[in-house]
């Protein structure tokens, strides 16, 4: 546990998706569980084509990474989300009565199903849903508790698709996650012409959080994407398809909630591919490999999953390469003395004299005794044949 206490929290926050009919009372109340209706048949979305996911899956599908979706719950009965784990901090059960959590989770981690042209970005991650609200509105205190619980459940990546104001509980919860080396991905929030002047959304604005704006098929920032919130990257956020409670799907979704989910999936792929990278290094890789920004509210541009998991970044290479050994000090090794030609000549002559003397002594030790035995007379001559 961390050394601060979460307040009960009655401050409101808004899920970063277009308003829909409320599915129940606020978090902590009794929910009328009536998620939105969907369709059983869908087509392939432009987002999956744009992100070129089949190419990315040849390198990684997210195995070994735990992703937490802090949202409105999860329908684990959906065929593409059966491996998900549903947790709750509201006291109303983990069931998704609003649908938003199931939509976000599907974009991140829906597993392939035969005949369905939709799959999550990282289908092999371990998926955890931590429910903090039952509808579009929620409480900052509950959100903060859900983030902390996600960390304690072992999340490597946390998706927060809500927009809230800056509050101590939320700030502390995010700081706690970042200190635990978790990548926190947050939606930049949505605006419309009736909102008046937009304001920055939290937790996306906190330093260290990977904030995400929404883009359309042309790669431009969607009109509904909040341009005031500082943006790291953009991702598909209009005309989106995803899962809904009740084993059905929803098409034409719009909002930075879903853009954030796409980036969360890419982050999971990067963490699976490069487990040695810190959360800061993962965020840096995501931004450096994006397609390039094009004005206010676009950050580094559209996220690029294939480059994110395959690019060789010089900064990482330098950081991981062994350091060159330090050069020796000038006086570390004494220089050899200059050669003395006269001394070398004398030494050579002495050596030759000594060798000659040794040869003479050896010959003398053989010939002198032999001469004495013969009385110094010459030896007999041999007859010729």
Helices and strands as residue ranges (DSSP letters): E 12-15, H 46-51, H 53-56, E 66-71, E 85-88, H 100-109, E 126-131, E 137-139, H 140-152, E 157-160, E 162-163, H 168-179, E 183-187, E 210-215, E 233-236, E 240-244, E 248-253, H 256-273, H 279-288, H 305-310, H 314-320, H 341-373
